[in-house]
Amino acid sequence: MANTELITSVYTRIKENIGKVIVGKTETIDMICVALLAGGHVLLEDVPGTGKTVLIKSLAASVGCDFKRIQFTPDLLPSDITGINFFNMKSSEFEFVPGPVFTNILLADEINRATPKTQSGLLECMEERQATIDGKTMRLSDPFMVIATQNPVETLGTFPLPEAQLDRFLMKGRMEYPSHAENVGILARFDKASPLDELEAVVSEEELCEAIKALPEIYICPELMEYISYIVEATRSYPHVVLGVSPRGALALMKAAKGYAAIAGRSYVLPDDIQRAAHPVLEHRIMLESAARIRKNAVGEIVENIIKSTRVPTEAVFENL
């Protein structure tokens, strides 16, 4: 049985610590914590100034892990991410200088500003937790998490992420503009100084690794595996959908559902956990026809319609959990 108490404790401490800096945004914080515990990556998409980078820095400061940041630009090269071998004239030998990808939490800021060639430098790192430089494969740190940001409005000098890379992100979310009360709270909190400067780690690297190892032990019954399969399969035959969710997406939905169950203090998954994880896990994996993309939140509506039309397993299945 999973060590639910440890997972819940790690989540609670991280969330409360981030809450010292970020005002509101409970659902986005939960999503990032779930992705961290599930060993996945996150893509945050929203207009500039909504607090994406501050949120990621707050998460990194809350965990006793190594943190690095890459500011993506059009002239960035793959070797700037993974590292490079250079010839040392004094020793007459090649020496390896590791890139920023050799860390625990990596902030890929404005990831869509880099060329596809540079973006592809992250593919192996995100999926296989390793980097191959000059034919030599090196393992990355454990844990390893990429949190990328991008601006959906600005298109000048940007390169859309290919579907293969989008599929590597466990979840995708938005910060969105704060409410009036949240905006007042932000002004008051940052009036004299940034609370981020005083944030200290509340979870050790060892605790986080133990929590990540415990998450797969969260129980999911066969009926809910079928439920996930029905939802995923429905995306492939839905009208105006060119590309539906792959088996990797189905696995991602199961991992995220386990994460939401764990942060709720349960050692088993319920349909509510799957439904809560569906939007951030599935939306960026669905590609629509050109005409269908024009309508705002078209993909979100498709996922919501699929959830509503898919039969939920009966309560009798969960009585003995």
Backbone hydrogen bonds, N-H to C=O, Kabsch-Sander energy under -0.5 kcal/mol:
donor,donor_aa,acceptor,acceptor_aa,energy
2,A,217,E,-0.6
4,T,2,A,-2.0
7,I,3,N,-1.8
8,T,4,T,-2.9
9,S,5,E,-2.3
10,V,6,L,-2.6
11,Y,7,I,-2.5
12,T,8,T,-2.7
13,R,9,S,-2.2
14,I,10,V,-2.1
15,K,11,Y,-2.8
16,E,12,T,-2.5
17,N,13,R,-1.9
18,I,14,I,-2.6
19,G,15,K,-2.0
20,K,17,N,-1.2
21,V,18,I,-2.0
22,I,18,I,-2.8
24,G,22,I,-0.6
29,I,25,K,-2.3
30,D,26,T,-2.6
31,M,27,E,-2.2
32,I,28,T,-2.1
33,C,29,I,-2.3
34,V,30,D,-2.6
35,A,31,M,-2.3
36,L,32,I,-2.3
37,L,33,C,-2.4
38,A,34,V,-2.1
39,G,36,L,-0.9
40,G,35,A,-3.0
42,V,146,V,-2.1
43,L,171,M,-2.1
44,L,42,V,-0.5
44,L,148,A,-3.4
45,E,43,L,-0.6
45,E,173,G,-2.6
46,D,44,L,-0.5
46,D,150,Q,-1.8
50,T,47,V,-0.9
55,L,51,G,-2.2
56,I,52,K,-2.0
57,K,53,T,-2.6
58,S,54,V,-2.1
59,L,55,L,-2.1
60,A,56,I,-2.4
61,A,57,K,-2.3
62,S,58,S,-1.2
63,V,59,L,-0.8
63,V,60,A,-0.6
64,G,203,V,-3.2
65,C,60,A,-0.5
65,C,63,V,-2.4
68,K,105,I,-2.1
70,I,107,L,-3.1
72,F,70,I,-0.9
72,F,109,D,-2.3
76,L,73,T,-1.9
80,D,77,L,-1.2
81,I,77,L,-0.5
81,I,78,P,-1.4
82,T,78,P,-2.3
83,G,79,S,-1.7
84,I,97,V,-1.8
86,F,84,I,-0.5
86,F,95,E,-2.8
88,N,86,F,-0.7
88,N,93,E,-3.0
89,M,87,F,-0.7
92,S,88,N,-1.8
93,E,88,N,-0.9
95,E,86,F,-3.1
97,V,84,I,-2.9
97,V,95,E,-0.5
99,G,82,T,-1.7
101,V,81,I,-1.9
102,F,99,G,-1.8
103,T,101,V,-1.9
104,N,66,D,-0.9
105,I,66,D,-2.1
106,L,104,N,-0.5
106,L,145,M,-3.1
107,L,68,K,-2.6
107,L,105,I,-0.5
108,A,106,L,-0.7
108,A,147,I,-2.0
109,D,70,I,-2.2
109,D,107,L,-1.0
111,I,108,A,-0.8
111,I,149,T,-2.2
113,R,110,E,-1.9
114,A,111,I,-1.2
119,Q,115,T,-2.6
120,S,116,P,-2.2
121,G,118,T,-1.3
122,L,119,Q,-1.8
123,L,120,S,-1.0
124,E,120,S,-0.6
126,M,122,L,-2.8
127,E,123,L,-2.2
128,E,124,E,-2.3
129,R,125,C,-1.0
130,Q,124,E,-0.8
131,A,138,M,-2.6
133,I,131,A,-0.6
133,I,136,K,-2.7
136,K,133,I,-1.8
137,T,135,G,-0.5
138,M,131,A,-2.9
140,L,129,R,-2.2
145,M,104,N,-2.7
147,I,106,L,-2.9
147,I,145,M,-0.5
148,A,42,V,-2.7
148,A,146,V,-0.5
149,T,108,A,-2.2
150,Q,44,L,-1.8
158,T,155,T,-1.6
159,F,112,N,-4.0
165,Q,162,P,-0.9
166,L,162,P,-2.3
167,D,163,E,-2.2
168,R,165,Q,-1.3
169,F,165,Q,-0.5
169,F,166,L,-1.4
170,L,41,H,-1.0
170,L,168,R,-0.5
171,M,41,H,-1.8
172,K,280,P,-2.2
173,G,43,L,-2.3
183,N,179,S,-2.5
184,V,180,H,-2.1
185,G,181,A,-2.1
186,I,182,E,-2.2
187,L,183,N,-2.0
188,A,184,V,-2.2
189,R,185,G,-2.3
190,F,186,I,-2.2
191,D,188,A,-0.9
197,D,194,S,-1.4
198,E,195,P,-0.9
199,L,196,L,-1.0
202,V,62,S,-2.7
203,V,62,S,-1.4
205,E,64,G,-0.5
208,L,204,S,-2.2
209,C,205,E,-2.3
210,E,206,E,-2.1
211,A,207,E,-2.3
212,I,208,L,-2.4
213,K,209,C,-2.2
214,A,210,E,-1.5
215,L,211,A,-1.4
217,E,214,A,-1.4
218,I,215,L,-2.2
219,Y,267,S,-2.6
224,L,221,C,-0.8
225,M,221,C,-1.5
226,E,222,P,-2.0
227,Y,223,E,-1.8
228,I,224,L,-2.4
229,S,225,M,-2.0
230,Y,226,E,-2.7
231,I,227,Y,-2.0
232,V,228,I,-2.6
233,E,229,S,-2.8
234,A,230,Y,-1.8
235,T,231,I,-0.9
235,T,232,V,-0.8
236,R,232,V,-0.6
236,R,233,E,-0.9
237,S,233,E,-0.7
237,S,234,A,-0.5
241,V,238,Y,-1.7
242,V,240,H,-0.6
242,V,287,M,-2.4
243,L,287,M,-1.9
245,V,232,V,-0.6
249,G,246,S,-0.6
250,A,246,S,-1.6
251,L,247,P,-2.2
252,A,248,R,-2.2
253,L,249,G,-2.2
254,M,250,A,-1.9
255,K,251,L,-2.5
256,A,252,A,-2.6
257,A,253,L,-2.2
258,K,254,M,-2.0
259,G,255,K,-1.9
260,Y,256,A,-2.4
261,A,257,A,-2.1
262,A,258,K,-2.3
263,I,259,G,-2.3
264,A,260,Y,-0.8
265,G,262,A,-1.8
266,R,261,A,-2.5
269,V,219,Y,-2.5
273,D,270,L,-1.0
274,I,270,L,-1.2
275,Q,271,P,-2.5
276,R,272,D,-2.2
277,A,273,D,-1.7
278,A,274,I,-1.3
279,H,275,Q,-0.6
281,V,277,A,-1.8
282,L,278,A,-2.9
283,E,279,H,-1.8
285,R,282,L,-1.8
286,I,283,E,-1.2
287,M,243,L,-2.4
287,M,285,R,-0.5
289,E,240,H,-2.3
293,R,289,E,-1.3
294,I,290,S,-0.5
294,I,291,A,-0.8
295,R,292,A,-0.7
298,A,295,R,-1.4
301,E,297,N,-2.0
302,I,298,A,-1.8
303,V,299,V,-2.4
304,E,300,G,-2.3
305,N,301,E,-2.6
306,I,302,I,-2.3
307,I,303,V,-2.3
308,K,304,E,-2.2
309,S,305,N,-1.8
310,T,306,I,-1.2
317,V,314,T,-1.4
318,F,315,E,-1.4
319,E,316,A,-0.9
321,L,318,F,-1.1
